[in-house]
Amino acid sequence: MYDFIIVGGGIVGLSVGMALYERFEDAKVLLIEKEPQLALHQTGHNSGVIHSGIYYKPGSYKARFAREGSQSMTAFCKKHNIEHDICGKVIVATKKEELEQLNHLYKRSIDNQLITRLIDQEELKEIEPHVKGLAAIQVPAAGIVNYRQVSEKFAEIIQIHGGEIKLGTKVERVTESNDEVVVETDQGTFKTRLMINCAGLHSDRVARASGYQTDMKIVPFRGEYYKLKPEKRHLVKNLIYPVPNPNFPFLGVHFTRMIGGEVDAGPNAVLSFKREGYRKTDFSLKDFAEVMGYSGFWKLASQYMKEGIDEMARSISKARFVASLQELIPEIQESDLVPAPAGVRAQALKADGKLVDDFHIIMGKQTIHVCNAPSPAATASIEIGKEVVSRIPEQSYLSKAII
């Protein structure tokens, strides 16, 4: 019998494991991951940005956990000698009609207790000489890191405390009773006092397997990237973002300097026909049918029809993709870019067609389900882990059993 079983070996599940040992140092913890290695999906396919929290609604988990998480993530990297760089970023208005939204975003940064600056064309050129913009917000707290390296350190800390990690182990069924949870997998059956679901792209399915009918469904959106050829990396100093389109729930294509010196350009945001569909040709009949049969998707699609068509055009046409990048850096040419690995965002969508715009945690009887943790979850992972563990009642049978 385990005290805790964590389902999902991405950065959030690993952070939960680390946080469990901070509170329950003698706990018996098992982390289950269906893949042959940790951090293979959202964690291993993101842009590696340490986000500041500027975009998110003041008071939301995303705003608070990104702000606090950027600090705790930086401190963790310093403590464990993980390469990172708090290089800052600029959010650039390239058109007059974007200036109002830029000012709105600047006010939001103040509401979110961030240190930012509104800068003019001249200051922007000093920071990013190749960017064309009318004005920008400078965000000094943003940075870059390799989240797989962070995840490996989280896993090491769990194992140092005696926690077990089982790879290649897929959850098939969960049975919850008043005093235990039985987790059936393709590698055997395990029992625990409390199960924590951090299954990312499959978090809604694990919740359903546990007997919980959530009011949302995970819809996968693929983000496709290009990389700048080495001889063109000088065009990007650090992180360059556009002013986000207020009529579209994604950030738009941008430039990201990575740890190691590579520069990513992207992503777009297109529906993936498979929950782990990193290539355009990836297809799962089950995943596709689930989305097509979901009323929430069609309500979302009708709301963002124009923007969705634009995103698909960027997916099909490299020229269209490049044209979007040229709004920020006019010097960019098609020949400067080579295809890069894509990522898939696990976005929760409600039946009314509204995207779940904050981290979402569902409390079961003997289970906890993290059912929406897309970006900036990697930045916020340490804070999400603390929040999940803080929800375990102090005077519960569980605390008594361990303490």
Buried (B, 14 or more C-beta within 10 A) or exposed (E): EBBBBBBBBBBBBBBBBBBBBEBBEEBBBBBBBBBEEBBBBBBBBBBBBBBBBBBBEBEBBBBBBBBBBBEBBBEBBEEBEBEBBBBBBBBBBBEEEBEEBBBEBBEBBEEBEBEBBBBEEEBBBEBBEBBBBBBBBBBBBBBBBBBBBBBBBBBEBBBEBEBBBBBEBEBEEBBBEEEBBBBBBEBEEBBBBBBBBBBBBBBBBBBBBBEBEBEBBBBBBBBBBBBBEEEBBEBBBBBBBBBBBEEBBBBBBBBBBBBEEBBBBBBBBBBBBBBBBBEBEBEBEEBBEBBEEBEBBEBBEEBBEEBBEBBBBBBEEEEBBBBBBBBBBEEBEEEBBEEBEBBBBBBBBBEEBBBBBBBBBBEBEBBBBBBBBBBBBBBBBBBBBBBBBEEBEEEEEBBEBBE
